[in-house]
Amino acid sequence: MTATTEPQTRAPRAERPAKASVVRAYLPIFVTVALLALVPLRYHDSRSMMGVVIGMLLFMAYTIAFNIIFGSTGQLFLCVGALAGIGGFGSVILSDRVGIPMVLSIVIAGAISAAIGALLSWIAVSRSLDVIFTGIVTLAFSLSFQSLILGRRDLTGGESGLRVEAGKDTFISEQVQPYYVFLALVFAYLVFYRFLQRSHIGWAFRALRDDEIAAELSGVDVTRYRVYAGALGSFMLGVAGALYAHSEGFIGPSTYAFGDVDVRTIVMLSLGGIGSLLGPVLGAVAVTALDEWLVDYSQLQVMLYGVVIVMLFLFFRRGVIPSLESVAARFRSGRHR
Amino acid sequence: MKAAILDGIVLGLQYGLLGVGLTLVYGLGGVLNLAHGQLAVLGAIITALSFDAGLPIVPAIAVGLACAATAGLVLDLTLMRPVYRLRGEPRVLLGLLLMLGLAFIIDGFLVWRYPIQSLSIRIGGDPIPILGVRMRTGSLIASAVTIAAGASLVAFFRLTTAGRAVRSVIQDEEGARLCGINPARVRTFIFALSGFLACLVAVTRSMTAPVTVTNGIDFTTLALIVAVVGGLGSVSGAFLAGIVLGIVNTISSFYIGTYITTIMLLVAAALTIVIRPSGILGGRT
């Protein structure tokens, strides 16, 4: 008898804190996305500024995905642009040449990216490559992809790029609507990131990042979770890259180039904070603002990125948010004492 | 075919020299110098600027080489200090990211200040036949300089005490320290040497094709491929890999096409890491 009554009295008590923590976990995402949703109110009549803020959301998506691969499991994938480009070129070729409906082609292209990302991850883990060798292998992949884009002119248009037919004259090629499409994508990615963090996968990610051997010994299948991270992150990269191709209506070799995509992504993630939920958002906003601020000195951009990278890793090695948090924590604990 | 092989050997020796600097810096300090090619281009552009300022070409080259070596020296003594204080994976990661940042700083600076500057050393004279192949004088002088540099490097590592000290630090830093070698000083010296060698390669390259401000990334990529295929930390491996890849490069760009060649070289590097991480001369792991 007691066995049936006990759960009834206990259940609400156990549920209430759980609900509160769910709200607390996802609230920052809603607040952030609500704030970002206000951006077009200011820029909706300027075609060029809408382009800039859409680019900001695209890179936010890239950085969240990269954060899953690098931030969560420590795999240095220097092929963010290439994986996004597989999504982009893949989806465009599938929809324009093969004639597959656009939405389906985006998903298929994302799946191809995911397969390649998973393969790279699997190679890295099964050959137990350290961070530097993972970096070199993925960089080699990145540069090969770049050469392939330039070389296979028949498929990719080579240097002159490719006009995208699928998605033309639909809502994603308008001025303001695509902003909300990408905002929805960022929202989905953030929710997914938080969901991962709170699930057993996130728990395994933290364990294997903090101490790989200890994680392995306590029964975490390191290979499996690394490959998960590689596949999920790459799928997100591929979908974001594909969506951008259809919304922009044009892709060329520099749309997904290492120097243009990977570098910005690394700067954004390290600026915002590696392994944090809102770090990518903050980093993308900050870098975009910086770019716009220096728009008249665009030749200085490359140099400035270099300075930002060097300064960040010299002084804020774990990213700005975690560094500030630890300073705040020290301040608080100092006051308590 | 014979011409392609000869050209490939010349190119390969340059690749080798380029890879040696990268491989040594990594072997000694665990820093993957992603700004290697940028240092080379920096030296080349300084050479071109000094030449434009009225210096004769040989002193101008000396100025460029000295500047590249100094840049390496200064880098090791400043930017790399916090890196060397770390151990293991954090050291490797910080070194890699700092050098990546530096590569962008040098690239960005050069493109901003000297967008159309380039170094191209023209050496006149009729082609000279070697083994029945007519070779250009510039290309011959470039190979002579490269061979001389490579030979003195090998002699330095095999015969001199300082060279043995360098090799001992690569093999076992603690052991070397116990024998009275100061690894920090060896590292500084090697960083400067790698800057010097990188610039030397850029200068010899400019005898056959112009070196422009945007070439840094190409040099870095090549150095990385060569160093990886040769095995990171192995000097003779880097030379061997350089020559093999140089020959592969010329033959395949002659018969197949440039973009496939680039992919082939990159795939070679990736496959080396996956199949035989210690390089072509290294043992199986």
HADDOCK unambig.tbl for C-alpha pairs under 7 A between the chains (distance, minus, plus):
assign (segid A and resid 127 and name CA) (segid B and resid 274 and name CA) 6.43 0.50 0.50
assign (segid A and resid 132 and name CA) (segid B and resid 92 and name CA) 6.90 0.50 0.50
assign (segid A and resid 133 and name CA) (segid B and resid 273 and name CA) 6.90 0.50 0.50
assign (segid A and resid 137 and name CA) (segid B and resid 270 and name CA) 4.97 0.50 0.50
assign (segid A and resid 140 and name CA) (segid B and resid 266 and name CA) 5.18 0.50 0.50
assign (segid A and resid 140 and name CA) (segid B and resid 267 and name CA) 6.91 0.50 0.50
assign (segid A and resid 140 and name CA) (segid B and resid 270 and name CA) 6.43 0.50 0.50
assign (segid A and resid 144 and name CA) (segid B and resid 263 and name CA) 4.88 0.50 0.50
assign (segid A and resid 144 and name CA) (segid B and resid 266 and name CA) 6.50 0.50 0.50
assign (segid A and resid 147 and name CA) (segid B and resid 259 and name CA) 5.58 0.50 0.50
assign (segid A and resid 147 and name CA) (segid B and resid 262 and name CA) 6.99 0.50 0.50
assign (segid A and resid 147 and name CA) (segid B and resid 263 and name CA) 6.73 0.50 0.50
assign (segid A and resid 148 and name CA) (segid B and resid 259 and name CA) 6.81 0.50 0.50
assign (segid A and resid 151 and name CA) (segid B and resid 259 and name CA) 5.56 0.50 0.50
assign (segid A and resid 299 and name CA) (segid B and resid 112 and name CA) 5.52 0.50 0.50
assign (segid A and resid 300 and name CA) (segid B and resid 108 and name CA) 6.37 0.50 0.50
assign (segid A and resid 300 and name CA) (segid B and resid 112 and name CA) 6.48 0.50 0.50
assign (segid A and resid 302 and name CA) (segid B and resid 104 and name CA) 5.80 0.50 0.50
assign (segid A and resid 302 and name CA) (segid B and resid 105 and name CA) 6.79 0.50 0.50
assign (segid A and resid 302 and name CA) (segid B and resid 108 and name CA) 4.82 0.50 0.50
assign (segid A and resid 303 and name CA) (segid B and resid 104 and name CA) 5.51 0.50 0.50
assign (segid A and resid 303 and name CA) (segid B and resid 105 and name CA) 4.16 0.50 0.50
assign (segid A and resid 303 and name CA) (segid B and resid 108 and name CA) 4.20 0.50 0.50
assign (segid A and resid 303 and name CA) (segid B and resid 109 and name CA) 5.92 0.50 0.50
assign (segid A and resid 304 and name CA) (segid B and resid 105 and name CA) 6.99 0.50 0.50
assign (segid A and resid 305 and name CA) (segid B and resid 104 and name CA) 6.94 0.50 0.50
assign (segid A and resid 306 and name CA) (segid B and resid 101 and name CA) 3.98 0.50 0.50
assign (segid A and resid 306 and name CA) (segid B and resid 102 and name CA) 5.74 0.50 0.50
assign (segid A and resid 306 and name CA) (segid B and resid 104 and name CA) 4.71 0.50 0.50
assign (segid A and resid 306 and name CA) (segid B and resid 105 and name CA) 4.75 0.50 0.50
assign (segid A and resid 307 and name CA) (segid B and resid 101 and name CA) 6.48 0.50 0.50
assign (segid A and resid 307 and name CA) (segid B and resid 105 and name CA) 6.37 0.50 0.50
assign (segid A and resid 309 and name CA) (segid B and resid 98 and name CA) 6.86 0.50 0.50
assign (segid A and resid 309 and name CA) (segid B and resid 101 and name CA) 5.17 0.50 0.50
assign (segid A and resid 310 and name CA) (segid B and resid 98 and name CA) 5.19 0.50 0.50
assign (segid A and resid 310 and name CA) (segid B and resid 101 and name CA) 5.35 0.50 0.50
assign (segid A and resid 310 and name CA) (segid B and resid 102 and name CA) 6.95 0.50 0.50
assign (segid A and resid 313 and name CA) (segid B and resid 94 and name CA) 6.92 0.50 0.50
assign (segid A and resid 313 and name CA) (segid B and resid 98 and name CA) 6.90 0.50 0.50
